[in-house]
Amino acid sequence: MAEQSYYQNPELWAAHHFLTPAEALRFQQCADLIPSTTTTLLDVGCGNGAFLAYLEARKSTMTLLGIERSEAARQAAVCRAPVQPGSIDALPSADRAHDLVAAMEVIEHLPYQVYEQSLAELERVAAKHILISVPYRERRSQIICPYCNCRFDSNYHMRRFDEIVMQQLFRTFRLKQFQLVYVDDYWFAPVLRAGYRVISRNRDFPATAQCPQCGFVGRSAANTTSAALPARARGGLKARLKSRLPTYKRANWIVALYERS
Ligand SMILES: [Zn+2]
């Protein structure tokens, strides 16, 4: 239940999350992987349609369609392409209905058995290609629910991806091409993040978080650490800190194109 209502939080779909330079780079690398022969594209779990809007801005001639389970996400749609209700584990499409089926930042969120069923569904409705984008070798941070003390991943990520996992993702599609997407990170980030977790005692509850065990939501709670420091001030502090620290390129995502074998 918490798993479904987590995605109903409008804060998750706010356009600003998808307008960062890093997201634009990921979109670009995904778009570059799309074969030129593609005429129809289905974006599964398209969220607010940010990738579809990106393709539209690039004057894509493909027929675009989005499918999204969360009503809050559909209501926040930023694309012109239609976004239909539907769930990745039971797609409302005929077999091989779309040239290319994309699932971007989706499959890392899928629970036990839904994951296996969903990969089979992508294979069923894709005629030629599948495009996948997931976090790369993610170091997942855990927070503690202030209500029930359950420790969990605030992004609802349920697995970790590397080249080997990506190679073995599908039964009837083979990995054709993949790329890592690099973002700027600062050298001391892991130390700072660990320090911050100690200070906040893992109880800094982001506005997008929801406890999977008891359903606690932090977004309106006045007793969270994040409420104590306004988001803008924290963002500004972070930006100032970042600008003074030496940075390096860190592989943040892996994007991959699969071809029917
Ligand atoms: Zn809880």
Residues whose N, C-alpha, C, O or C-beta is under 5 A from the ligand:
A	BS01	ZN	C145 Y147 C148 N149 C150 C211 Q213 C214 G215 F216
